[in-house]
Amino acid sequence: MEDVLVVGTGPAGAAAAYLSAKSGLRTSIVDKKVLPREKICGGLITAHCGAEIRDIFGRDIPREAHVEPPVLTERVIPPSGRANGFHNPLNRIENVDRGRFDHWLTSLAVEEGASLHCPKELVAMRRTDNGWIAQLRSRGGVEELGARYVIGADGVYSSCRRELLGGRNQKTISVIQEHYEGRGPFGDSFYLFFKGDISPIYAYVVPKGSCTVLGLGVHRSLGPPADLAMSRFRGWIHQTFGYEARGHTHREGWSIPFGDVAYGKGRVLLVGDAGGFCEPFTGEGIYFGIQSSRAAIAAILAHGDGGRYVAEVYKDIAAPIGRKVRQITDYVSTLTDEERERRIRAKRIKVMEESGVTETA
Ligand SMILES: Cc1cc2nc3c(=O)[nH]c(=O)nc-3n(C[C@H](O)[C@H](O)[C@H](O)COP(=O)(O)OP(=O)(O)OC[C@H]3O[C@@H](n4cnc5c(N)ncnc54)[C@H](O)[C@@H]3O)c2cc1C
């Protein structure tokens, strides 16, 4: 019997397994995919997320996990256009390949003593007197693994969450990305765009290796459909930068949580996207995922053997993260372009004061 079974090797799962193993708990981590696996994502690690990673794992993200350009700075464009936006050189954003980045984090957990099992998919769970038995399916059939605590880090369509809370998926918003050959005029910057007739949340451009990635959030009742949104976005970028999106290689999409935070129950703790810990104003989920895992392991360690109520301890510790995500979701759902403009102009003043840089986006 394991002390902790972590389901999922994304950043949240890897951080949970690392911290658990480092604390001396017998830890297993499973993933349904062969590693390194791909994850649809912008692959941007903000400055505060990079600091959290260094704090937990005690090292910098290695060169092999980065893609060109390895470091980007943030530029934000409000509905009224580039002249009213800002450049934030203090947000030093690392540009990573999610397959290699997640695999690196998982390898650190293994180095600390966690046992890695993959490809093994969690297909069912049942409660016992002192923990849970997970049923894991692989090519060889279904096997069982028992653990005192289960950490559900299995992403936005979490099986752990469904098993625990019954059937329903959480509320989500879709993020679509289009990849174009060549790097365009975006230099070493990550551009975030806010305009309601394009996206109810955000649109962005990321220079990625030899490509340019255009992304935006889509919600069936809050904004235009994906094709219309993308064509408006390409039009806005063309007008602003003279950039013609040519050499389309592929389009991809996946969901991010939309404020439906759940901490878990009893000895099962939900972290990362599985728990709904992703911030929908900028789509940042890696930071909140890692933070929630830190809280989950702190709760397990604080609770000792009276583990039945560990989810409540976790909820207490992680409540500020959950509250922040919910608050952001509430205002994002109702934002008008006037409010987007007002918020970004206020942030612009703050960024200019802090950085001393008066350059616009
Ligand atoms: C298009 C897009 C762009 C984004 N860009 C950014 C960005 O630039 N920066 C940022 O911070 N966030 C970004 N996000 C959000 C970010 O990708 C997620 O918040 C983050 O990956 C969540 O990490 P996680 O560890 O919770 O889950 P995931 O990274 O989704 O990992 C879950 C893991 O669980 C495994 N799994 C699933 N089900 C099972 C099962 N039943 N059994 C075993 N294993 C299972 C999966 O194979 C996967 O490896 C973006 C999201 C999207 C969709």
The ligand as a MOL file (V3000), in Angstrom:
LIG
                    3D

  0  0  0     0  0            999 V3000
M  V30 BEGIN CTAB
M  V30 COUNTS 53 58 0 0 0
M  V30 BEGIN ATOM
M  V30 1 C -4.4320 26.0590 -25.5140 0
M  V30 2 C -3.9840 26.2150 -24.0780 0
M  V30 3 C -2.9300 27.0770 -23.7760 0
M  V30 4 C -2.4870 27.2100 -22.4550 0
M  V30 5 N -1.3940 27.9810 -22.2130 0
M  V30 6 C -0.9130 28.0740 -20.9420 0
M  V30 7 C 0.3000 28.7770 -20.6880 0
M  V30 8 O 0.9400 29.2920 -21.6080 0
M  V30 9 N 0.7400 28.8590 -19.4010 0
M  V30 10 C 0.0480 28.2880 -18.3630 0
M  V30 11 O 0.4580 28.4290 -17.2020 0
M  V30 12 N -1.0780 27.5640 -18.5980 0
M  V30 13 C -1.5520 27.4250 -19.8560 0
M  V30 14 N -2.6580 26.6560 -20.0960 0
M  V30 15 C -3.2620 25.9130 -18.9780 0
M  V30 16 C -2.3780 24.7050 -18.6320 0
M  V30 17 O -2.1070 23.9550 -19.8000 0
M  V30 18 C -3.0490 23.8030 -17.5820 0
M  V30 19 O -3.6240 24.6090 -16.5830 0
M  V30 20 C -2.0270 22.8500 -16.9800 0
M  V30 21 O -1.5380 21.9400 -17.9340 0
M  V30 22 C -2.6650 22.0540 -15.8240 0
M  V30 23 O -1.7240 21.1430 -15.3360 0
M  V30 24 P -2.2080 19.7940 -14.6210 0
M  V30 25 O -0.9740 19.1350 -14.1370 0
M  V30 26 O -3.3010 20.0780 -13.6910 0
M  V30 27 O -2.9010 18.9040 -15.7810 0
M  V30 28 P -2.3540 18.4270 -17.1830 0
M  V30 29 O -1.1620 19.1680 -17.5880 0
M  V30 30 O -3.5370 18.4050 -18.0930 0
M  V30 31 O -1.9060 16.9220 -16.9130 0
M  V30 32 C -2.8540 15.9260 -16.6270 0
M  V30 33 C -2.2000 14.5700 -16.8370 0
M  V30 34 O -3.0940 13.5500 -16.3940 0
M  V30 35 C -3.0650 12.4640 -17.3010 0
M  V30 36 N -4.3420 11.7580 -17.1600 0
M  V30 37 C -5.5760 12.2150 -17.4970 0
M  V30 38 N -6.5150 11.3000 -17.1690 0
M  V30 39 C -5.8590 10.2450 -16.6140 0
M  V30 40 C -6.2810 8.9910 -16.0800 0
M  V30 41 N -7.5700 8.6500 -16.0250 0
M  V30 42 N -5.3390 8.1370 -15.6150 0
M  V30 43 C -4.0170 8.4740 -15.6520 0
M  V30 44 N -3.5670 9.6420 -16.1550 0
M  V30 45 C -4.4720 10.5330 -16.6100 0
M  V30 46 C -2.8630 13.1230 -18.6500 0
M  V30 47 O -2.3230 12.2110 -19.6080 0
M  V30 48 C -1.9030 14.2670 -18.3060 0
M  V30 49 O -0.5590 13.8590 -18.4340 0
M  V30 50 C -3.1280 26.5040 -21.4060 0
M  V30 51 C -4.1990 25.6500 -21.7000 0
M  V30 52 C -4.6250 25.5060 -23.0250 0
M  V30 53 C -5.7590 24.5600 -23.3230 0
M  V30 END ATOM
M  V30 BEGIN BOND
M  V30 1 1 1 2
M  V30 2 1 2 3
M  V30 3 2 2 52
M  V30 4 2 3 4
M  V30 5 1 4 5
M  V30 6 1 4 50
M  V30 7 2 5 6
M  V30 8 1 6 7
M  V30 9 1 6 13
M  V30 10 2 7 8
M  V30 11 1 7 9
M  V30 12 1 9 10
M  V30 13 2 10 11
M  V30 14 1 10 12
M  V30 15 2 12 13
M  V30 16 1 13 14
M  V30 17 1 14 15
M  V30 18 1 14 50
M  V30 19 1 15 16
M  V30 20 1 16 17
M  V30 21 1 16 18
M  V30 22 1 18 19
M  V30 23 1 18 20
M  V30 24 1 20 21
M  V30 25 1 20 22
M  V30 26 1 22 23
M  V30 27 1 23 24
M  V30 28 2 24 25
M  V30 29 1 24 26
M  V30 30 1 24 27
M  V30 31 1 27 28
M  V30 32 2 28 29
M  V30 33 1 28 30
M  V30 34 1 28 31
M  V30 35 1 31 32
M  V30 36 1 32 33
M  V30 37 1 33 34
M  V30 38 1 33 48
M  V30 39 1 34 35
M  V30 40 1 35 36
M  V30 41 1 35 46
M  V30 42 1 36 37
M  V30 43 1 36 45
M  V30 44 2 37 38
M  V30 45 1 38 39
M  V30 46 1 39 40
M  V30 47 2 39 45
M  V30 48 1 40 41
M  V30 49 2 40 42
M  V30 50 1 42 43
M  V30 51 2 43 44
M  V30 52 1 44 45
M  V30 53 1 46 47
M  V30 54 1 46 48
M  V30 55 1 48 49
M  V30 56 2 50 51
M  V30 57 1 51 52
M  V30 58 1 52 53
M  V30 END BOND
M  V30 END CTAB
M  END
